[in-house]
């Protein structure tokens, strides 16, 4: 009985670890999107500055 309970908790731990990894990946994707948006905004601002100056 003890062994099966241990296995159950081990599986739970592994599942939790996998979920955490997935969350981290999602955060990375969001950061990449933010960087892309920033780059696009900078590129949009630069020509505006050139025409203004």
Secondary structure, DSSP 4 states (H G I P E B T S, - for coil): -HHHHHHHHHHHHHHHHHHHHHHHHHHHHHHHHHHHHHHHHHHHHHHHHHHH-
